[in-house]
Amino acid sequence: MTSVLYDTPGPRAKARNWIYSGIFVVAFGLVAWWALSLMGEKNQLDADKWTPFVTDGQIWTTFLIPGLLETLKAGAIAMVIAIPLGALLGIGRLSDHAWVRVPVGAVVEFFRAIPVLMLMLFGSALFVQFSTVSSDVRPLYAVITGLVLYNAAVIAEIVRAGVLSLPSGQTDAAKAIGMRKGQTMVYVLVPQAVTAMLPALVSQLVVILKDTALGGSLLGLGELLSMNRQISANYSNTIATLVVIALIYIAVNFALTTFASWLEGRLRKSTKGSGAVVGAGDAAAPAAVPTGGGGA
């Protein structure tokens, strides 16, 4: 028996899969045992290194929560700017006019090719030389600048790929009722492409949130990861602090992806209910073509 994506494994293949799974579980257990044993030898599992996160509320109110809020602030501002800017750049790359398409493409490729950390450092130097931005907020501005420039270029490619993944019949139907290219893009293609590009877009938003840590490491931004140095200096528990910070990152990003999955499900349900084609995977479904008297 076969499916659309692969051949259903037979008895031998199933046996091999069970063997491979068992080997992986054993290997993972051995690595975890070795890591915990090494931490135990270095006294990293002692209770006094972990209990402050439970018994001492000051470690949260003074370090972890302010650092988390700074991370969320930098990430949220960068997202709010990068998403619409990336959408505009992505639409610009799809323009029929070369004088729009070529320069926009050059901008996108330029900023995609530069490491985001270099853009942050460049932004910091720029604010020092050519502006009167206070040194207290300069790291935040530099981090946001780097995140926006890099991620807007990446989001532009996500938008372009999402629009191109739609069946050509959507464009043909829009032309058949007299819609211009701009109207087709704004009212027909982009709304339908949102569900197709949402998983990649959410992954990029997670990257934005995590990349704020670069600003804390080199620019002095008081974000979550940078609090590791201060907590370790006060409690001498570097490993425990990094583990707790990692768990906070996991929780925040899990909440973001869970919300995005819920939103994607709602969007897919609403678009299927209206007969719209959502993405390349739904290309087999016939698209509803508006007739006279109906809205686009």
Secondary structure, 3 states (H helix, E strand, C coil): CECCCCECCCHHHHHHHHHHHHHHHHHHHHHHHHHHHHHHHCCCCCHHHHCHHHHCCHHHHHHHHHHHHHHHHHHHHHHHHHHHHHHHHHHHHCCCCHHHHHHHHHHHHHHHHCCHHHHHHHHHHHHHHHCCCCCCCHHHHHHHHHHHHHHHHHHHHHHHHHHHCCCHHHHHHHHHCCCCHHHHHHHHHHHHHHHHHHHHHHHHHHHHHHHHHHHHHHCCCCCCCCHHHHHHHHHCCHHHHHHHHHHHHHHHHHHHHHHHHHHHHHHHHHHHHCCCCCCHHHCCCCCCCCCCCCCC
